[in-house]
Amino acid sequence: MLVVMQHDETEAQVARVVEIIKEMGYEARPMPGAQRTSVGLVGNDGRVDGSQIESLDGVAEVIYVSRPYKQVSREWRQENTLVTIAPGVVFGGVEIPIIAGPCSVENEHQIVLAAQQVRDAGASALRGGAFKPRSSPYSFQGLGKKGLELLALARRETGLPIVTEALDEEGAHLVADVADCIQIGARNMQNYALLRLIGRLGKPVLLKRGMAATIVDLLMSAEYLLAEGNTQVILCERGIRSFDPSTRNLFDLTAIPLVQKLSHLPIVADPSHGTGLRDKVIPMGRAAIAAGADGLLVEMHPNPERALSDGGQSLYPEQLTRLVREARAIADAIGRTITVPSGTGSAAEG
């Protein structure tokens, strides 16, 4: 349930609504807006009688939110949520950040060089896996804590914020100590215990759509994070499984405008995992920007042929530079801009 206050509501009137909701046995969350304040009622089990609230001074209307993902929905919050992972790197607004880097952290030289190339190409955040979930137990699983230390070094060298994945509850605390944004991968999208824990850590979260997840499944998983008090959530379309083996996944561009209609949370696109093919990443990255994506998540490796994971879908550094340049032109055509890396000014424009 959402209680919408009148334009001229007073603090005392809002406080009274909160008090009544709590007396009814539910949680109240005031949400000041640009024009008026709303108060969300959390925990509605279907037995709430809104007439008691509708009669209170300052209340304009009571909206019954029927969707199962309440706090994630547009009914709960009309304005776009802006998620800041570092100064100047904001998702959900006019600017579109690009996150890029290797699938996994392999050694100091590789990740520092990759970070420098990401920054020079014009991307504004660094991705890299310290903990890697792999289909085969014999594949490279990441450097673990050492990988996090190397990511922190790459941030000191370049100033780029870090996005990296947490696989389990123990690793989530280690990742939270280093990362500017915690990634929850497709395989963990419905790991509800992990979602609850990360929701309590207070760090921005990038939540990837599962390989067989519907849009509602994705939004319900995001609801777990918001239910724990974390509103700084970025959704990610990364492709879903299909019957066609021509590409690694089916990159669902329709998910971008669909999610933006249903939810106030920003959504980014991952054309690297969405296609699994290097030569498809740039065209699908361009298409995602045109479709309205609030950011891109792209794999780039200094030497993809030697990559320990996902080399076949990783861009070369010069290809990332091209993608950023072309994304900038598309963003300009639709009234948006690509975020410029901190400290580079207009140098990345070339």
C-alpha positions as CSV (number, residue, x, y, z in Angstrom):
1,M,0.0,0.0,0.0
2,L,1.2,3.5,-0.8
3,V,-0.1,6.6,1.0
4,V,0.2,9.7,-1.2
5,M,0.3,13.0,0.8
6,Q,-1.1,16.3,-0.4
7,H,1.2,18.9,-1.9
8,D,1.0,21.1,1.2
9,E,1.4,18.3,3.8
10,T,3.1,19.1,7.0
11,E,5.8,17.1,8.8
12,A,3.3,16.5,11.6
13,Q,0.8,15.0,9.2
14,V,3.3,12.7,7.7
15,A,4.4,11.6,11.2
16,R,0.8,10.9,12.1
17,V,0.4,8.6,9.1
18,V,3.6,6.8,10.0
19,E,2.3,6.4,13.6
20,I,-1.0,5.0,12.5
21,I,0.6,2.5,10.2
22,K,2.9,1.3,13.0
23,E,-0.1,1.0,15.3
24,M,-1.7,-1.3,12.8
25,G,1.3,-3.6,13.0
26,Y,3.1,-2.7,9.8
27,E,6.3,-0.9,8.8
28,A,6.1,2.6,7.4
29,R,8.7,4.1,5.0
30,P,8.3,7.9,4.2
31,M,9.6,8.7,0.7
32,P,9.9,12.5,0.1
33,G,9.5,13.3,-3.6
34,A,10.1,16.4,-5.7
35,Q,6.5,17.6,-5.3
36,R,5.0,15.6,-2.5
37,T,5.7,12.9,0.1
38,S,4.5,9.3,-0.1
39,V,4.5,6.8,2.7
40,G,4.9,3.1,1.9
41,L,3.3,0.4,4.0
42,V,5.5,-2.7,4.2
43,G,4.2,-6.1,5.1
44,N,0.7,-5.8,3.8
45,D,-0.8,-9.3,4.1
46,G,-4.0,-8.3,2.3
47,R,-5.9,-7.4,5.4
48,V,-5.1,-3.7,5.6
49,D,-8.2,-1.4,5.7
50,G,-7.1,1.8,4.0
51,S,-10.1,3.8,5.2
52,Q,-8.5,4.5,8.5
53,I,-5.5,6.1,6.7
54,E,-7.5,7.9,4.0
55,S,-9.4,10.0,6.6
56,L,-6.2,11.4,8.1
57,D,-5.3,15.1,7.5
58,G,-2.9,15.7,4.7
59,V,-3.6,12.4,2.9
60,A,-4.4,12.8,-0.8
61,E,-5.0,9.1,-1.7
62,V,-4.2,5.5,-0.8
63,I,-2.9,3.3,-3.6
64,Y,-3.1,-0.4,-3.3
65,V,0.0,-1.9,-4.8
66,S,-1.0,-5.3,-6.3
67,R,2.3,-6.4,-7.8
68,P,4.3,-8.9,-5.7
69,Y,7.4,-6.7,-6.1
70,K,6.1,-3.7,-4.1
71,Q,9.2,-1.5,-3.4
72,V,10.7,-2.2,-6.8
73,S,7.6,-1.1,-8.7
74,R,6.7,2.2,-10.3
75,E,3.6,2.4,-8.2
76,W,5.8,2.5,-5.1
77,R,8.1,5.2,-6.6
78,Q,7.5,7.2,-9.7
79,E,10.8,8.9,-10.0
80,N,13.8,7.0,-11.3
81,T,16.2,5.8,-8.6
82,L,19.7,7.1,-9.1
83,V,22.4,4.7,-8.0
84,T,25.9,6.2,-7.3
85,I,28.8,3.8,-7.1
86,A,31.4,6.5,-7.0
87,P,31.6,10.3,-7.3
88,G,30.4,11.1,-10.9
89,V,29.4,7.5,-11.7
90,V,25.6,7.5,-11.4
91,F,23.1,5.0,-13.0
92,G,19.6,6.0,-13.8
93,G,20.0,9.6,-14.9
94,V,20.9,11.3,-18.1
95,E,24.5,10.0,-18.0
96,I,25.3,6.5,-19.0
97,P,28.3,4.8,-17.4
98,I,30.2,2.1,-19.1
99,I,31.7,-0.6,-16.9
100,A,34.5,-2.6,-18.6
101,G,37.3,-5.0,-17.8
102,P,38.4,-8.6,-17.9
103,C,36.2,-11.5,-16.9
104,S,38.6,-12.4,-14.1
105,V,41.6,-10.9,-12.4
106,E,44.7,-13.0,-13.4
107,N,47.7,-11.2,-12.1
108,E,48.9,-7.7,-11.2
109,H,50.2,-6.7,-14.6
110,Q,47.0,-7.8,-16.4
111,I,44.5,-6.0,-14.1
112,V,46.4,-2.8,-13.8
113,L,47.0,-2.7,-17.6
114,A,43.4,-3.5,-18.2
115,A,42.2,-0.7,-15.8
116,Q,44.4,1.8,-17.6
117,Q,43.0,0.7,-21.0
118,V,39.5,0.9,-19.7
119,R,40.0,4.4,-18.5
120,D,41.8,5.5,-21.7
121,A,39.0,4.1,-23.8
122,G,36.5,6.3,-22.0
123,A,34.7,3.8,-19.7
124,S,34.1,5.0,-16.1
125,A,34.3,1.8,-14.0
126,L,36.3,-1.4,-13.9
127,R,34.9,-4.9,-13.7
128,G,36.9,-8.0,-12.9
129,G,36.2,-11.2,-11.1
130,A,38.1,-12.2,-8.0
131,F,35.7,-15.1,-7.3
132,K,34.5,-16.9,-10.4
133,P,31.5,-19.3,-10.7
134,R,32.4,-21.7,-13.5
135,S,30.4,-24.5,-15.1
136,S,33.4,-26.9,-14.8
137,P,35.1,-27.4,-11.4
138,Y,38.4,-27.7,-13.2
139,S,38.2,-24.2,-14.8
140,F,40.0,-21.2,-13.4
141,Q,38.0,-20.1,-10.3
142,G,39.6,-16.7,-9.7
143,L,42.3,-15.5,-7.3
144,G,40.0,-14.9,-4.4
145,K,41.1,-12.5,-1.7
146,K,44.4,-11.8,-3.7
147,G,42.2,-10.8,-6.7
148,L,40.4,-8.3,-4.5
149,E,43.7,-6.8,-3.4
150,L,44.8,-6.4,-7.0
151,L,41.5,-4.7,-7.9
152,A,42.1,-2.3,-5.1
153,L,45.6,-1.6,-6.5
154,A,44.1,-1.0,-10.0
155,R,41.6,1.5,-8.5
156,R,44.5,3.4,-6.8
157,E,46.4,3.4,-10.1
158,T,43.5,4.7,-12.2
159,G,40.8,6.1,-10.0
160,L,38.2,3.8,-11.5
161,P,35.5,2.4,-9.1
162,I,35.3,-1.4,-8.9
163,V,32.5,-3.8,-9.7
164,T,33.1,-7.4,-8.7
165,E,31.1,-10.4,-7.9
166,A,30.3,-12.1,-4.5
167,L,29.5,-15.8,-4.7
168,D,28.6,-16.7,-1.1
169,E,27.9,-15.2,2.3
170,E,31.6,-15.5,3.5
171,G,32.9,-13.9,0.3
172,A,30.3,-11.2,0.3
173,H,31.9,-9.5,3.4
174,L,35.4,-9.7,1.7
175,V,34.0,-8.2,-1.5
176,A,32.1,-5.4,0.4
177,D,35.4,-4.3,2.0
178,V,36.9,-3.6,-1.5
179,A,34.2,-3.2,-4.1
180,D,32.3,0.1,-4.9
181,C,29.5,-2.1,-6.3
182,I,28.8,-5.7,-5.5
183,Q,27.7,-7.9,-8.4
184,I,25.3,-10.7,-7.9
185,G,25.7,-13.0,-10.9
186,A,23.1,-14.8,-12.9
187,R,23.7,-18.1,-11.1
188,N,23.0,-16.4,-7.7
189,M,20.0,-14.3,-8.8
190,Q,17.7,-16.5,-6.7
191,N,20.1,-17.3,-3.9
192,Y,17.7,-15.6,-1.4
193,A,20.0,-16.0,1.7
194,L,22.8,-14.2,-0.2
195,L,20.4,-11.5,-1.4
196,R,19.3,-10.8,2.1
197,L,22.8,-10.6,3.4
198,I,24.1,-8.3,0.6
199,G,21.0,-6.2,1.1
200,R,22.1,-5.5,4.6
201,L,25.7,-4.6,3.7
202,G,24.8,-1.1,2.5
203,K,26.8,-1.2,-0.8
204,P,25.4,-0.6,-4.2
205,V,24.4,-3.8,-5.9
206,L,24.4,-4.9,-9.6
207,L,21.9,-7.8,-9.9
208,K,22.1,-9.9,-13.1
209,R,19.1,-11.6,-14.6
210,G,19.2,-15.4,-14.2
211,M,19.7,-17.6,-17.3
212,A,16.1,-18.8,-17.2
213,A,14.5,-16.0,-15.3
214,T,11.5,-14.0,-16.3
215,I,11.3,-10.3,-15.8
216,V,9.1,-10.8,-12.7
217,D,11.7,-13.3,-11.3
218,L,14.3,-10.6,-11.7
219,L,12.2,-7.9,-10.0
220,M,11.2,-10.3,-7.2
221,S,14.9,-10.9,-6.5
222,A,15.5,-7.2,-6.4
223,E,12.7,-6.9,-3.9
224,Y,14.7,-9.0,-1.5
225,L,17.5,-6.4,-1.6
226,L,15.1,-3.5,-1.1
227,A,13.3,-5.3,1.7
228,E,16.5,-5.3,3.6
229,G,16.7,-1.5,3.3
230,N,19.1,-1.3,0.3
231,T,17.6,1.0,-2.4
232,Q,20.9,1.2,-4.4
233,V,20.2,-1.6,-6.8
234,I,21.1,-1.8,-10.5
235,L,19.5,-4.4,-12.6
236,C,21.3,-6.1,-15.5
237,E,20.1,-7.9,-18.7
238,R,22.7,-10.4,-19.6
239,G,20.9,-12.8,-21.9
240,I,18.8,-15.9,-21.3
241,R,19.0,-19.5,-22.5
242,S,17.3,-20.3,-25.7
243,F,17.1,-23.3,-28.1
244,D,19.3,-21.6,-30.7
245,P,23.0,-22.4,-30.3
246,S,24.1,-19.6,-32.7
247,T,24.9,-17.4,-29.8
248,R,25.8,-18.1,-26.1
249,N,22.5,-16.6,-24.9
250,L,19.5,-14.8,-26.3
251,F,20.2,-11.1,-25.6
252,D,16.8,-9.7,-24.6
253,L,16.8,-6.1,-25.5
254,T,13.0,-5.9,-24.8
255,A,13.8,-6.3,-21.2
256,I,15.3,-2.8,-21.0
257,P,12.1,-0.7,-21.8
258,L,9.9,-3.3,-20.1
259,V,11.8,-3.1,-16.8
260,Q,11.9,0.7,-17.0
261,K,8.1,0.7,-17.3
262,L,7.6,-1.6,-14.4
263,S,10.3,-0.5,-12.0
264,H,12.1,2.7,-10.9
265,L,15.5,0.9,-10.7
266,P,18.1,1.5,-13.4
267,I,18.9,-1.3,-15.8
268,V,22.2,-1.9,-17.6
269,A,23.0,-4.3,-20.4
270,D,25.8,-6.9,-20.7
271,P,26.2,-7.7,-24.4
272,S,29.3,-9.8,-23.7
273,H,27.5,-12.5,-21.9
274,G,24.3,-11.7,-23.9
275,T,25.9,-12.9,-27.1
276,G,29.2,-14.7,-26.1
277,L,30.7,-13.6,-29.4
278,R,33.3,-10.8,-29.6
279,D,32.1,-9.6,-33.0
280,K,28.5,-9.2,-31.7
281,V,29.4,-7.2,-28.6
282,I,29.8,-3.8,-30.3
283,P,26.6,-3.9,-32.4
284,M,24.5,-5.2,-29.4
285,G,26.1,-2.6,-27.1
286,R,25.0,0.1,-29.5
287,A,21.5,-1.4,-29.7
288,A,21.3,-1.5,-25.9
289,I,22.1,2.2,-25.7
290,A,19.5,3.0,-28.3
291,A,16.9,0.9,-26.4
292,G,17.5,3.1,-23.3
293,A,19.9,1.1,-21.2
294,D,21.2,3.0,-18.2
295,G,24.7,1.6,-18.6
296,L,26.8,-1.1,-20.3
297,L,28.8,-3.9,-18.7
298,V,31.4,-5.1,-21.2
299,E,34.3,-7.6,-21.0
300,M,37.7,-6.3,-22.3
301,H,41.0,-8.0,-21.9
302,P,44.5,-6.7,-22.9
303,N,45.1,-9.9,-24.7
304,P,41.9,-12.0,-25.2
305,E,43.7,-15.0,-26.7
306,R,45.5,-15.5,-23.4
307,A,42.5,-14.8,-21.1
308,L,41.9,-17.5,-18.5
309,S,38.1,-17.1,-18.9
310,D,35.7,-15.8,-21.6
311,G,38.4,-14.7,-24.0
312,G,36.2,-15.4,-27.0
313,Q,33.7,-12.7,-25.9
314,S,36.2,-10.1,-24.6
315,L,36.9,-7.0,-26.6
316,Y,40.4,-5.9,-27.5
317,P,41.3,-2.5,-26.0
318,E,40.9,-0.7,-29.4
319,Q,37.4,-2.3,-29.8
320,L,36.3,-0.9,-26.4
321,T,37.5,2.5,-27.6
322,R,35.3,2.2,-30.7
323,L,32.3,1.0,-28.7
324,V,32.5,4.0,-26.3
325,R,32.9,6.4,-29.3
326,E,29.9,4.9,-31.1
327,A,27.8,4.7,-27.9
328,R,28.5,8.4,-27.3
329,A,27.0,9.3,-30.7
330,I,23.9,7.2,-30.1
331,A,23.5,8.6,-26.6
332,D,23.7,12.1,-28.0
333,A,21.0,11.3,-30.5
334,I,18.5,10.3,-27.7
335,G,19.3,13.2,-25.4
336,R,21.8,11.4,-23.1
337,T,25.5,11.3,-22.6
338,I,28.2,8.8,-21.8
339,T,29.8,9.3,-18.4
340,V,33.4,10.5,-18.7
341,P,36.0,8.8,-16.4
342,S,37.0,10.9,-13.4
343,G,40.1,13.0,-14.0
344,T,40.2,12.5,-17.8
345,G,38.1,15.6,-18.7
346,S,37.4,15.5,-22.4
347,A,40.6,13.5,-23.2
348,A,38.6,10.3,-23.7
349,E,36.5,12.0,-26.3
350,G,39.1,11.2,-28.9
